[in-house]
Structures are given as structure tokens and as C-alpha cells.
Amino acid sequence: MDSTDIDDPMDYHDIDDVSDTEGGFTSDFTSAPQTPSTRHGSPPPTTPRGNSKIISIETSFDAYFQQHARPARTSTNIFSQLVPPLSADEYAAAFANSRNVELTLPNVGQLQKKMETVHKSQMPRFQRELDEGFHLIFYGFGSKRKMLNTLATEHCRKRGHVIVANAHRPQFSMKDLVSSIESIPGLTEMSLPASGLDGQIRRICEYFATPPSGKRKLVRPLYLIIHNLDAPPLRSSRARAQLGQLLASPRIHVAASIDHINAPLLFSSSDLTARRCASSSANPDALSAGAWLWHDLTTLAPYDHELAFADRSSIRGASVSSTSAAAAQTAASGPMTETAAQHVLAAVTQKAKKLFLLLANHQLDALAESAAGANADATTRNGAEAEQDAAIAYDRLFNLARDQFIATNDTALRALLGEFRDHGLVVAANSGTVGAGEMLWIPLRKERLKKLVDWLDAQ
């Protein structure tokens, strides 16, 4: 019996089922043999008699640094937000208030139920078109995830194997899709024609194109339900070519959704006009290409699942990087918050805390002067530009830190700043002014920065 796990990125292969937390660990300290002539250090640590095991319990600070561990960026030009992003709590509160759609569309609930009833009545038609050799694309305003999952569980599952792919997730890749398909019983028993991902795809196509012979029955067809066929992981030419090989099989059918306005540009004229035989045909030499049928599946449902991993939205501000890796990293770690800053500050030395207070107080004073000047000139600037205007030059910060005996040399100052820069608590950028050098600032709003300074003063 086939099973379809709608909540996982892939059916048959749960790529999200990975535990990333560790509990306490037990360590045994034993004395290792040493060479007397070359080892003159202190003896190895020993434990009291009867207590040969030490249990270390993970604290909240350890959990924070484990979850936010990431490699250093090679570029410092990363502060490109037009507006300061909201914290997680502010974003959740604003999103909850925006869910009151009755103010703009009073009958939205009734319309959603009516559209859902109409779409469910068309499910047998969609199933028939898939069996006749067509691929289906669903477009329209609103999330189509629920309707496609209904098509998978209530119709396609009764006729063949079903794989549900959530392509909108940042970690999705063609390798995960192929691995999920290979989880179908009996597929891996065939020999692999070539190594690598292309060889796996060829084996999948050969498996579903094998005609019945003797006691071997006709292989049940495969139905691929792809959420967001226009997602970034499937836009590359290589991913499109690999997916095209799967679609060429006469017994592999696809029902996918699109949401991007330029998604039709992904299809060529030959893709849109080709025709192939029905899946009931056992001829492996049938027409390889399959036609796409487009259906309006407007649901007016919110894009909760699709936008859960988005790196930008109008309420959170622009993303800090345009690369897909940085986008997934931003979606996982999120912007700097007061709680995250407190975790970082609690783990640094007293000199580092004094340096942060020095930088924060200077930035608060500069922001106050900038706000007073803006009110006098009747001009406004967004929060990100104001923070950059309040930045302090590295040379000036070094002089202030040396006068207060925080760092007496350049090496010591850069070592203290390294902790903050690695965790995104201090941002550095080269100034456009000749001779100004490196500029430093804290990427926090004035209100958050003031609360953080008060918290440090209370320590």
C-alpha cells in the first residue's frame, strides 16, 4: 500500500526528519601515554574516585550558538535593507492583525467554500486528463496546496504511486526528488545504467517504461504532485533538463502549481504543443513529450506554507543577500533580535561588553542628533539609512576604546569586534568617502538598542 505524507517535502523519503538537537553527553577522562623526554606540561585532568563520569548539560546559550553557527561571509557588503526588519514577535503580531480579511472582502469565507466545492467536483476530470497522457498546471490567486493534496490522496493514490514534492522549500533539490522516487518497491532491483543523478533518472524511466512479460505485470504509473513548479530550485537549466527526462516517460504524470507571474516563460512552444499516448499503453516507444493542460484553480486561500520559508516580504523588509544559500540561512536564523543579542553579550568578556556599550551609546547619540536635524529640516530617512549615518569610523572607535583602556592596540580591538561581527551584532562596511575607512554600526532599531543598553547597565 502506498502512503503519501503531505507534510513532508517528499513522499517515501522524509528529508526533514533529521534531529538537530543533542542532549547531555558523557565523557571519560583517562590518562593517555606520554613521552617523558618531550612532555613536561601539567598532568592530565583526573576525576574524584567513584565519579568517573562527568555529565555536561546543554544550556540555552549553547543551544543558541549551535542553531546560529554559520560560516563567515566573504563580503562585507551585506547591509542592503531598505527598512529595518521586524523581530519574530513583531512579525507574528502584525501577521495576525493582517489576517482580518473581512475588512477588505466581507464574503471571502463563503467564496472560498464555494470555490473549494467547484474544484473538488472537477477532480475526476483532472484524473482522467492525467491518465490520457497530459500534464496539468494549476494557476490562479491563492494557495493551491490543499487542492493538489486532495487530488493526490483521494484520486491518484488509488491508481498508482504518488510522490508529493514541496519545491517551495529552500532545501528542496532534484536529488531529493529522485531519491524519493527510488523508494518505490522494486525500482532499485534494476541495474544502474550510469553513475550519478542522470543514471538514477534513466533507471527510473526504464522501470516505468518496462512492458509486462510473463508473470511480470504492468508497472503502476507514477503521479508527481509538485507544489510550485516555478520555485527557484527548479528554475535552473539543469534541473529543468532532469525533470524533462522524467516527464518523457509515458507512465509518469505531473500535476503542478505555479504562482510566479513569469512562470509561463519556463515552457517552450514544443513543451506546450506536444502530445503523447495514454498511460495505459504498454509501448515504450510512445511519444516522449507530453502536453500541458492549464487550469484556473483560484482558491483565495492564504500562502501560509509557501511563504513560511520566504526570505523577503513587505512586512519584514528586504533580504540581506540575493543568493539562495543566504536566503535559506536568513529564513532559518532570522534578523537580529534583543534576545539573540543578549545571548551573544552574555557569552563575551567584560571588555567586549564595555566596547559594545561604547559603540551603542555613540550610535544612540548620533541617532538623536540625526532625528533632531530631520525634524528641523522637515525631511525623513528610513531606519536603515539612519543607522548607517550613525555609524562610527574604526579609527575613531579605536581612539575612544584606547582612552577608556578597553583596547590598547589594533589587534585587541579587532579581536573584541570579531565576536560581534561573526554573530551579526556589529556590521562593518567601507565608507564611500575617501579616507574615511571602515564604518561600524549595530543593526538594531533605536528602541531595541536602548533596551539592550539598559539591560547591560543593569547587569
Secondary structure, DSSP 8 states (H G I E B T S, - for coil): -----TTSSSSSS-TT--------EEE--------TTT--S-------TT---EEE---HHHHHHHHT-----S-S-----SS----HHHHHHHHHHHT-GGGT-TTHHHHHHHHHHHHHHTHHHHHHHHHTT-EEEEESSS--HHHHHHHHHHTGGGTSEEEEEETTSTT--HHHHHHHHTTSTTGGGS--SSSHHHHHHHHHHHHHH---BTTB-----EEEEEE-TTSGGGTSHHHHHHHHHHHTSTTEEEEEE---TTGGGGS-HHHHH-----TT---TTS-----EEEEE-------TTTTTT-S-BTTTB--S--SHHHHHHHHHH-S--HHHHHHHHHTS-HHHHHHHHHHHHHHHHHHHHHHHHHHHHT----HHHHHHHT-EEHHHHHHHHHHTTS-SSHHHHHHHHHHHHHTTSSEEEE-SSTTT-EEEE--S-HHHHHHHHHHHHT-
